[in-house]
Amino acid sequence: MKRVADRVRWWWIGPAVGTALGAVDSVVNHVPVWLGEVGTARAERGVRSQVAEFASLILDAGWAWAATAVLVGWLVSRQARPAAGLLRGAVGGGLALVFATTAYYAMDVLFDGGVWWGMAIRYWLVGSVLLGPALGVAGASVRRPGPVGTLAALLVPAGAAVQMVVLPPPPESLMAQPVRLTVWVSAAVATALIVRARIRREGLAPSVRLG
């Protein structure tokens, strides 16, 4: 009975996490609108808008959406055999980004009106279908031992750090520098923790087999 429940439950992780990401991203993007500060320069907006700006610059980043698919792939592959885990990861990652995109544009239409099924959502849905499964597989691969699992685990922090260099937050934003520093520090700490955990895990594996 428990196995049946697990098989049903994992299907909902991707849609649930993706919907939450898309909805929250849209909400924080609209905070300046609700506060009547759209016409104000980004660096001159109030504290609440600046907090929302900080969250927006993170949630709008491609690495954050990629991280969502990787996280879902890792979650849905729990207690699954390797091949089944990779399949779950692919499905979960794809569903996460599809639902995130759908929720984001649905919330935008709810707040702003307009047409939901436009070129923008079609473009990002295609990207979600193409990239989501691969990112989900990467998340499921984190559970694998050896270099494959280590590289998969390092994908998100490496991608986040690279994006801060290649495609940094807009300089006119007061939150651009804090976001860059936060992402770089978080990526460095995450990398160190991942490498440390992997070294300990690989070091313990032979002793466990011998014992």
C-alpha positions as CSV (number, residue, x, y, z in Angstrom):
1,M,0.0,0.0,0.0
2,K,2.9,2.4,0.9
3,R,4.5,1.8,-2.5
4,V,1.3,2.5,-4.3
5,A,0.9,5.8,-2.4
6,D,4.5,6.8,-3.2
7,R,3.9,6.2,-6.9
8,V,0.9,8.4,-6.9
9,R,2.4,11.1,-4.7
10,W,5.6,11.8,-6.7
11,W,3.6,12.9,-9.7
12,W,2.4,16.0,-7.8
13,I,5.7,17.3,-6.6
14,G,6.7,18.9,-9.9
15,P,3.3,20.7,-10.5
16,A,3.2,21.8,-6.9
17,V,6.7,23.2,-6.7
18,G,6.5,24.7,-10.2
19,T,3.2,26.4,-9.5
20,A,4.5,27.9,-6.3
21,L,7.6,29.3,-8.1
22,G,5.6,30.8,-10.9
23,A,3.0,32.4,-8.7
24,V,5.4,33.8,-6.2
25,D,7.7,35.2,-8.9
26,S,4.7,37.0,-10.5
27,V,3.6,38.4,-7.1
28,V,7.0,39.9,-6.2
29,N,7.3,41.4,-9.6
30,H,4.0,43.3,-9.0
31,V,4.8,44.8,-5.6
32,P,6.0,48.1,-7.1
33,V,2.8,48.3,-9.1
34,W,0.6,47.8,-6.0
35,L,2.7,50.4,-4.1
36,G,2.4,52.9,-6.9
37,E,6.1,53.1,-7.5
38,V,6.3,52.0,-11.1
39,G,7.2,55.5,-12.3
40,T,9.9,55.9,-9.6
41,A,13.5,55.0,-10.4
42,R,14.4,51.5,-9.2
43,A,17.1,52.8,-6.9
44,E,14.7,55.3,-5.3
45,R,11.9,53.0,-4.4
46,G,10.8,52.3,-0.8
47,V,12.0,49.4,1.5
48,R,9.1,47.1,0.6
49,S,9.8,47.5,-3.1
50,Q,13.5,46.9,-2.5
51,V,12.8,43.7,-0.7
52,A,10.5,42.6,-3.5
53,E,13.2,43.7,-6.0
54,F,15.8,41.4,-4.3
55,A,13.4,38.5,-4.4
56,S,12.5,39.3,-8.0
57,L,16.1,39.4,-9.2
58,I,16.6,35.9,-7.8
59,L,13.3,34.3,-8.8
60,D,13.5,35.8,-12.3
61,A,17.0,34.4,-12.9
62,G,17.3,31.4,-15.2
63,W,19.5,29.6,-12.6
64,A,16.6,29.7,-10.1
65,W,14.2,28.1,-12.5
66,A,16.8,25.5,-13.5
67,A,17.4,24.8,-9.8
68,T,13.7,24.2,-9.3
69,A,13.7,21.4,-12.0
70,V,16.9,19.9,-10.5
71,L,15.4,20.0,-7.0
72,V,12.2,18.3,-8.2
73,G,14.3,15.6,-10.0
74,W,16.1,14.9,-6.7
75,L,12.9,14.8,-4.7
76,V,10.9,12.5,-7.0
77,S,13.8,10.0,-7.4
78,R,13.8,9.2,-3.7
79,Q,13.4,5.5,-2.9
80,A,13.3,4.6,-6.6
81,R,15.6,2.3,-8.5
82,P,18.3,4.1,-10.6
83,A,16.5,3.8,-14.0
84,A,13.1,4.6,-12.5
85,G,14.6,7.5,-10.6
86,L,16.0,9.0,-13.9
87,L,12.6,8.6,-15.5
88,R,10.8,10.2,-12.6
89,G,13.4,13.0,-12.6
90,A,12.8,13.7,-16.3
91,V,9.0,13.8,-15.9
92,G,9.2,15.8,-12.6
93,G,11.6,18.4,-14.0
94,G,9.5,18.9,-17.1
95,L,6.3,19.2,-15.2
96,A,7.9,21.7,-12.7
97,L,8.9,24.1,-15.4
98,V,5.7,23.8,-17.4
99,F,3.6,24.5,-14.4
100,A,5.9,27.3,-13.3
101,T,5.6,29.0,-16.7
102,T,1.8,28.5,-16.8
103,A,1.3,29.8,-13.2
104,Y,3.6,32.8,-13.9
105,Y,1.7,34.0,-16.9
106,A,-1.7,33.1,-15.4
107,M,-0.9,35.4,-12.5
108,D,0.2,38.1,-14.8
109,V,-3.1,38.0,-16.6
110,L,-4.9,38.0,-13.3
111,F,-3.1,41.1,-12.2
112,D,-2.7,43.0,-15.5
113,G,-5.4,41.5,-17.8
114,G,-4.5,40.8,-21.4
115,V,-4.1,37.6,-23.3
116,W,-2.6,34.5,-21.7
117,W,-1.8,32.5,-24.7
118,G,0.8,34.8,-26.3
119,M,4.2,34.3,-27.9
120,A,6.0,34.7,-24.6
121,I,4.4,31.8,-22.9
122,R,4.6,29.6,-25.9
123,Y,8.4,30.3,-26.1
124,W,9.0,29.5,-22.5
125,L,6.7,26.4,-22.6
126,V,8.8,25.0,-25.4
127,G,11.9,25.8,-23.4
128,S,10.4,24.1,-20.4
129,V,9.6,20.9,-22.3
130,L,13.1,20.8,-23.8
131,L,15.2,21.7,-20.8
132,G,13.0,20.6,-17.8
133,P,13.5,16.8,-18.3
134,A,17.3,17.2,-18.7
135,L,17.5,19.2,-15.5
136,G,15.2,16.8,-13.7
137,V,17.5,13.9,-14.8
138,A,20.5,15.9,-13.4
139,G,18.6,16.2,-10.1
140,A,18.0,12.5,-10.0
141,S,21.6,11.9,-10.8
142,V,22.7,13.7,-7.7
143,R,21.9,10.5,-5.8
144,R,24.5,8.5,-7.9
145,P,27.9,7.9,-6.4
146,G,31.1,9.0,-7.9
147,P,31.9,11.9,-10.3
148,V,28.5,11.8,-12.0
149,G,26.7,12.5,-8.8
150,T,29.2,15.1,-7.8
151,L,29.0,17.0,-11.1
152,A,25.2,16.8,-11.0
153,A,25.1,18.3,-7.5
154,L,27.5,21.1,-8.5
155,L,25.3,22.1,-11.5
156,V,23.1,24.6,-9.7
157,P,25.8,26.5,-7.7
158,A,28.1,26.6,-10.8
159,G,25.2,27.8,-13.0
160,A,24.2,30.5,-10.5
161,A,27.7,31.8,-10.2
162,V,28.3,31.9,-13.9
163,Q,25.0,33.7,-14.6
164,M,26.1,36.4,-12.1
165,V,29.1,37.0,-14.4
166,V,27.6,36.5,-17.8
167,L,24.1,37.9,-17.2
168,P,24.2,40.0,-14.0
169,P,21.3,41.9,-12.5
170,P,20.6,45.3,-14.1
171,P,23.0,47.9,-12.6
172,E,20.3,50.5,-12.2
173,S,18.8,48.3,-9.4
174,L,19.9,49.1,-5.9
175,M,19.6,45.3,-5.2
176,A,21.9,44.3,-8.0
177,Q,25.1,44.2,-5.9
178,P,23.5,42.5,-2.9
179,V,22.0,39.8,-5.1
180,R,25.3,39.2,-6.8
181,L,27.1,38.9,-3.5
182,T,24.4,36.7,-2.0
183,V,24.4,34.3,-5.0
184,W,28.2,34.1,-5.1
185,V,28.6,33.5,-1.4
186,S,25.8,30.9,-1.5
187,A,27.3,29.2,-4.5
188,A,30.7,29.0,-2.8
189,V,29.3,27.7,0.4
190,A,27.1,25.1,-1.4
191,T,30.1,24.0,-3.5
192,A,32.2,23.5,-0.4
193,L,29.5,21.6,1.4
194,I,28.8,19.4,-1.6
195,V,32.5,18.5,-2.1
196,R,32.9,17.8,1.6
197,A,29.8,15.6,1.8
198,R,30.9,13.7,-1.3
199,I,34.4,13.1,0.0
200,R,33.0,11.8,3.3
201,R,30.5,9.7,1.5
202,E,33.0,8.1,-0.9
203,G,35.4,7.6,2.0
204,L,32.8,5.8,4.1
205,A,31.5,3.6,1.4
206,P,34.5,1.1,1.3
207,S,34.5,0.9,5.1
208,V,30.8,0.1,5.1
209,R,31.3,-2.6,2.5
210,L,34.2,-4.1,4.5
211,G,32.2,-4.0,7.7
